[in-house]
Amino acid sequence: MRNYAAQIIAAALLVLCSAAASHAKDPLRILVLGDSFMTSHAQSKQAVPNHLEKTLGAYVKSRAITGARYRYFLPITGALGLNISKQYRDGPWDWVVINGGGNDLWMGCGCSKCERRMNQLISADGTGGDIPTLVAKARRSGAKVAYVGYLRSPGMWSPIEHCKAEGDTLEARIAIMAKRDHGVIFVSLADMVPTGDKSFHAADMIHPSIKGSRAAAARIAKALKSR
């Protein structure tokens, strides 16, 4: 009788261990939201989400759209993804990786006298605005959130060179937001591009090159692995 009971217990433990091992091998499920930083080189499968998928062996679903921003109010195209907040879809996500806000500052106020627009995106204490609202929505699903910053220029002319101060302010606020929740991280790319090195940028000096996308994905992947 004792031998039979021991066999039953051993079989149950084997099933539990097998289930745990199987679960451990399940790939991460990642949802990506954002703008053209995430879509650059998507046609050649060299965009940030593609590299994330390869690096992590994850299932990655990208809903990022070129030109997307938060303060976008046309209903149909907004629902299709030009409004970043409306890109989100419920799912069994382990991580939601988000970027965005640059188009709001560049196209919305020309990176000049942008205090009102900045506050609409995210308040100084990181608790209010479009960005914290989207992050909170993703967190309610149980997913962790990685908010990704933008590349900086290599100290050369670019169409958005004058936006640096606003970009720094935006990302400082996002970093504050991330510190308020252990399930949120801010992934800064501000120090990734060496001075004088144009190879991380595409020819327009706004979007990442394939090298830039790969490097950004590697940094994001490292941040996700650390959690």
GUMIMI-316891 format. One record per residue (C-alpha): residue in one letter; chain; residue number from 0; x, y, z. Coordinates in nm, 3 decimals, always signed. Example, Ala and Ser with C-alpha at 12.3 -4.5 7.8 and 13.67 -1.06 7.14 Angstrom:
2
ATOM  rest  kette   nr       xx       yy       zz
ATOM     a      A    0   +1.230   -0.450   +0.780
ATOM     s      A    1   +1.367   -0.106   +0.714
// end
This chain:
227
ATOM  rest  kette   nr       xx       yy       zz
ATOM     m      A    0   +0.000   +0.000   +0.000
ATOM     r      A    1   +0.284   +0.234   +0.089
ATOM     n      A    2   +0.458   +0.158   -0.239
ATOM     y      A    3   +0.137   +0.235   -0.429
ATOM     a      A    4   +0.094   +0.568   -0.247
ATOM     a      A    5   +0.456   +0.654   -0.317
ATOM     q      A    6   +0.406   +0.579   -0.685
ATOM     i      A    7   +0.098   +0.803   -0.695
ATOM     i      A    8   +0.288   +1.089   -0.530
ATOM     a      A    9   +0.586   +1.044   -0.763
ATOM     a      A   10   +0.358   +1.046   -1.068
ATOM     a      A   11   +0.183   +1.362   -0.947
ATOM     l      A   12   +0.517   +1.535   -0.889
ATOM     l      A   13   +0.633   +1.432   -1.234
ATOM     v      A   14   +0.321   +1.583   -1.391
ATOM     l      A   15   +0.364   +1.906   -1.194
ATOM     c      A   16   +0.732   +1.933   -1.285
ATOM     s      A   17   +0.658   +1.864   -1.651
ATOM     a      A   18   +0.386   +2.130   -1.654
ATOM     a      A   19   +0.617   +2.380   -1.487
ATOM     a      A   20   +0.896   +2.305   -1.736
ATOM     s      A   21   +0.655   +2.338   -2.026
ATOM     h      A   22   +0.527   +2.670   -1.893
ATOM     a      A   23   +0.883   +2.794   -1.845
ATOM     k      A   24   +0.951   +2.728   -2.212
ATOM     d      A   25   +0.649   +2.926   -2.330
ATOM     p      A   26   +0.771   +3.230   -2.526
ATOM     l      A   27   +0.711   +3.578   -2.392
ATOM     r      A   28   +0.405   +3.744   -2.541
ATOM     i      A   29   +0.480   +4.107   -2.624
ATOM     l      A   30   +0.252   +4.377   -2.763
ATOM     v      A   31   +0.428   +4.675   -2.926
ATOM     l      A   32   +0.259   +5.015   -2.957
ATOM     g      A   33   +0.397   +5.337   -3.098
ATOM     d      A   34   +0.503   +5.537   -3.400
ATOM     s      A   35   +0.755   +5.514   -3.685
ATOM     f      A   36   +1.039   +5.442   -3.447
ATOM     m      A   37   +0.883   +5.098   -3.416
ATOM     t      A   38   +0.781   +5.061   -3.782
ATOM     s      A   39   +1.103   +5.166   -3.958
ATOM     h      A   40   +1.232   +4.876   -4.174
ATOM     a      A   41   +0.925   +4.662   -4.103
ATOM     q      A   42   +0.897   +4.564   -4.471
ATOM     s      A   43   +1.240   +4.405   -4.457
ATOM     k      A   44   +1.161   +4.257   -4.114
ATOM     q      A   45   +1.438   +4.463   -3.958
ATOM     a      A   46   +1.221   +4.684   -3.737
ATOM     v      A   47   +1.257   +4.700   -3.359
ATOM     p      A   48   +0.971   +4.448   -3.301
ATOM     n      A   49   +1.131   +4.203   -3.546
ATOM     h      A   50   +1.463   +4.219   -3.365
ATOM     l      A   51   +1.288   +4.183   -3.028
ATOM     e      A   52   +1.122   +3.867   -3.154
ATOM     k      A   53   +1.454   +3.722   -3.271
ATOM     t      A   54   +1.653   +3.824   -2.965
ATOM     l      A   55   +1.405   +3.700   -2.706
ATOM     g      A   56   +1.251   +3.412   -2.898
ATOM     a      A   57   +0.922   +3.582   -2.817
ATOM     y      A   58   +0.583   +3.613   -2.979
ATOM     v      A   59   +0.564   +3.981   -3.072
ATOM     k      A   60   +0.256   +4.156   -3.205
ATOM     s      A   61   +0.319   +4.510   -3.328
ATOM     r      A   62   +0.033   +4.754   -3.370
ATOM     a      A   63   +0.261   +5.055   -3.412
ATOM     i      A   64   +0.174   +5.291   -3.699
ATOM     t      A   65   +0.393   +5.543   -3.881
ATOM     g      A   66   +0.287   +5.897   -3.789
ATOM     a      A   67   +0.090   +5.787   -3.482
ATOM     r      A   68   +0.049   +6.023   -3.189
ATOM     y      A   69   -0.157   +6.056   -2.874
ATOM     r      A   70   -0.346   +6.377   -2.952
ATOM     y      A   71   -0.519   +6.244   -3.263
ATOM     f      A   72   -0.897   +6.279   -3.280
ATOM     l      A   73   -1.019   +6.160   -3.621
ATOM     p      A   74   -1.235   +5.862   -3.525
ATOM     i      A   75   -1.182   +5.608   -3.803
ATOM     t      A   76   -0.809   +5.646   -3.867
ATOM     g      A   77   -0.757   +5.699   -3.495
ATOM     a      A   78   -0.922   +5.365   -3.421
ATOM     l      A   79   -0.704   +5.205   -3.688
ATOM     g      A   80   -0.394   +5.307   -3.497
ATOM     l      A   81   -0.300   +5.667   -3.569
ATOM     n      A   82   -0.404   +5.734   -3.210
ATOM     i      A   83   -0.147   +5.544   -3.004
ATOM     s      A   84   -0.386   +5.496   -2.714
ATOM     k      A   85   -0.625   +5.312   -2.946
ATOM     q      A   86   -0.358   +5.071   -3.068
ATOM     y      A   87   -0.390   +4.872   -2.747
ATOM     r      A   88   -0.570   +4.539   -2.756
ATOM     d      A   89   -0.641   +4.310   -2.461
ATOM     g      A   90   -0.452   +3.984   -2.458
ATOM     p      A   91   -0.241   +3.753   -2.244
ATOM     w      A   92   +0.057   +3.988   -2.276
ATOM     d      A   93   +0.363   +3.948   -2.057
ATOM     w      A   94   +0.492   +4.286   -2.172
ATOM     v      A   95   +0.353   +4.588   -2.351
ATOM     v      A   96   +0.636   +4.785   -2.513
ATOM     i      A   97   +0.539   +5.144   -2.594
ATOM     n      A   98   +0.698   +5.448   -2.748
ATOM     g      A   99   +0.550   +5.775   -2.864
ATOM     g      A  100   +0.497   +6.142   -2.793
ATOM     g      A  101   +0.753   +6.277   -3.037
ATOM     n      A  102   +0.501   +6.339   -3.313
ATOM     d      A  103   +0.276   +6.525   -3.070
ATOM     l      A  104   +0.554   +6.766   -2.984
ATOM     w      A  105   +0.695   +6.801   -3.335
ATOM     m      A  106   +0.374   +6.818   -3.537
ATOM     g      A  107   +0.149   +6.945   -3.259
ATOM     c      A  108   +0.343   +7.246   -3.141
ATOM     g      A  109   +0.663   +7.250   -3.343
ATOM     c      A  110   +0.862   +7.184   -3.025
ATOM     s      A  111   +0.802   +7.547   -2.932
ATOM     k      A  112   +0.593   +7.672   -2.639
ATOM     c      A  113   +0.481   +7.316   -2.582
ATOM     e      A  114   +0.400   +7.330   -2.211
ATOM     r      A  115   +0.028   +7.272   -2.264
ATOM     r      A  116   +0.085   +6.984   -2.503
ATOM     m      A  117   +0.348   +6.837   -2.273
ATOM     n      A  118   +0.107   +6.841   -1.981
ATOM     q      A  119   -0.158   +6.673   -2.196
ATOM     l      A  120   +0.087   +6.393   -2.268
ATOM     i      A  121   +0.218   +6.356   -1.913
ATOM     s      A  122   +0.212   +6.576   -1.604
ATOM     a      A  123   +0.532   +6.682   -1.430
ATOM     d      A  124   +0.478   +6.424   -1.153
ATOM     g      A  125   +0.410   +6.144   -1.404
ATOM     t      A  126   +0.058   +6.070   -1.280
ATOM     g      A  127   -0.170   +6.235   -1.535
ATOM     g      A  128   -0.203   +6.261   -1.911
ATOM     d      A  129   -0.238   +6.039   -2.215
ATOM     i      A  130   +0.079   +5.839   -2.154
ATOM     p      A  131   +0.010   +5.739   -1.791
ATOM     t      A  132   -0.348   +5.657   -1.887
ATOM     l      A  133   -0.235   +5.412   -2.156
ATOM     v      A  134   +0.029   +5.261   -1.928
ATOM     a      A  135   -0.228   +5.211   -1.651
ATOM     k      A  136   -0.463   +5.041   -1.897
ATOM     a      A  137   -0.193   +4.795   -1.997
ATOM     r      A  138   -0.099   +4.732   -1.633
ATOM     r      A  139   -0.459   +4.650   -1.540
ATOM     s      A  140   -0.435   +4.352   -1.775
ATOM     g      A  141   -0.149   +4.217   -1.564
ATOM     a      A  142   +0.122   +4.294   -1.819
ATOM     k      A  143   +0.444   +4.474   -1.738
ATOM     v      A  144   +0.517   +4.786   -1.940
ATOM     a      A  145   +0.841   +4.905   -2.098
ATOM     y      A  146   +0.826   +5.263   -2.224
ATOM     v      A  147   +1.101   +5.333   -2.477
ATOM     g      A  148   +1.263   +5.669   -2.539
ATOM     y      A  149   +1.399   +5.806   -2.866
ATOM     l      A  150   +1.746   +5.810   -3.017
ATOM     r      A  151   +1.928   +6.142   -2.996
ATOM     s      A  152   +2.104   +6.301   -3.289
ATOM     p      A  153   +2.484   +6.263   -3.309
ATOM     g      A  154   +2.539   +6.635   -3.266
ATOM     m      A  155   +2.469   +6.713   -3.631
ATOM     w      A  156   +2.185   +6.891   -3.804
ATOM     s      A  157   +1.853   +6.715   -3.822
ATOM     p      A  158   +1.494   +6.835   -3.883
ATOM     i      A  159   +1.416   +6.782   -3.515
ATOM     e      A  160   +1.740   +6.908   -3.362
ATOM     h      A  161   +1.553   +7.195   -3.196
ATOM     c      A  162   +1.326   +6.944   -3.019
ATOM     k      A  163   +1.599   +6.813   -2.789
ATOM     a      A  164   +1.494   +7.010   -2.480
ATOM     e      A  165   +1.131   +6.906   -2.515
ATOM     g      A  166   +1.233   +6.544   -2.573
ATOM     d      A  167   +1.448   +6.549   -2.261
ATOM     t      A  168   +1.161   +6.691   -2.055
ATOM     l      A  169   +0.915   +6.434   -2.189
ATOM     e      A  170   +1.144   +6.144   -2.109
ATOM     a      A  171   +1.231   +6.280   -1.763
ATOM     r      A  172   +0.861   +6.277   -1.683
ATOM     i      A  173   +0.821   +5.924   -1.819
ATOM     a      A  174   +1.112   +5.810   -1.601
ATOM     i      A  175   +0.935   +5.959   -1.298
ATOM     m      A  176   +0.616   +5.774   -1.394
ATOM     a      A  177   +0.808   +5.445   -1.420
ATOM     k      A  178   +0.954   +5.482   -1.071
ATOM     r      A  179   +0.603   +5.489   -0.925
ATOM     d      A  180   +0.523   +5.132   -1.037
ATOM     h      A  181   +0.753   +4.829   -1.007
ATOM     g      A  182   +0.583   +4.682   -1.316
ATOM     v      A  183   +0.686   +4.974   -1.540
ATOM     i      A  184   +1.033   +5.046   -1.672
ATOM     f      A  185   +1.167   +5.331   -1.882
ATOM     v      A  186   +1.422   +5.228   -2.144
ATOM     s      A  187   +1.632   +5.530   -2.235
ATOM     l      A  188   +1.818   +5.539   -2.566
ATOM     a      A  189   +1.954   +5.888   -2.507
ATOM     d      A  190   +2.316   +5.773   -2.470
ATOM     m      A  191   +2.315   +5.518   -2.751
ATOM     v      A  192   +2.439   +5.733   -3.040
ATOM     p      A  193   +2.804   +5.845   -3.018
ATOM     t      A  194   +2.878   +6.205   -3.112
ATOM     g      A  195   +2.952   +6.230   -3.483
ATOM     d      A  196   +2.821   +5.881   -3.565
ATOM     k      A  197   +2.540   +5.897   -3.821
ATOM     s      A  198   +2.514   +5.520   -3.865
ATOM     f      A  199   +2.236   +5.478   -3.609
ATOM     h      A  200   +2.005   +5.703   -3.811
ATOM     a      A  201   +1.840   +5.670   -4.150
ATOM     a      A  202   +1.922   +5.926   -4.418
ATOM     d      A  203   +1.648   +6.160   -4.291
ATOM     m      A  204   +1.830   +6.186   -3.955
ATOM     i      A  205   +1.498   +6.129   -3.777
ATOM     h      A  206   +1.428   +5.758   -3.795
ATOM     p      A  207   +1.660   +5.476   -3.692
ATOM     s      A  208   +1.872   +5.292   -3.946
ATOM     i      A  209   +1.866   +4.913   -3.943
ATOM     k      A  210   +2.168   +4.932   -3.713
ATOM     g      A  211   +1.978   +5.173   -3.487
ATOM     s      A  212   +1.671   +4.951   -3.477
ATOM     r      A  213   +1.883   +4.647   -3.392
ATOM     a      A  214   +2.070   +4.832   -3.118
ATOM     a      A  215   +1.749   +4.970   -2.969
ATOM     a      A  216   +1.589   +4.625   -2.968
ATOM     a      A  217   +1.895   +4.479   -2.797
ATOM     r      A  218   +1.871   +4.737   -2.519
ATOM     i      A  219   +1.497   +4.681   -2.479
ATOM     a      A  220   +1.547   +4.304   -2.469
ATOM     k      A  221   +1.815   +4.340   -2.200
ATOM     a      A  222   +1.578   +4.553   -1.992
ATOM     l      A  223   +1.297   +4.298   -2.024
ATOM     k      A  224   +1.527   +4.011   -1.929
ATOM     s      A  225   +1.634   +4.200   -1.616
ATOM     r      A  226   +1.274   +4.182   -1.489
// end
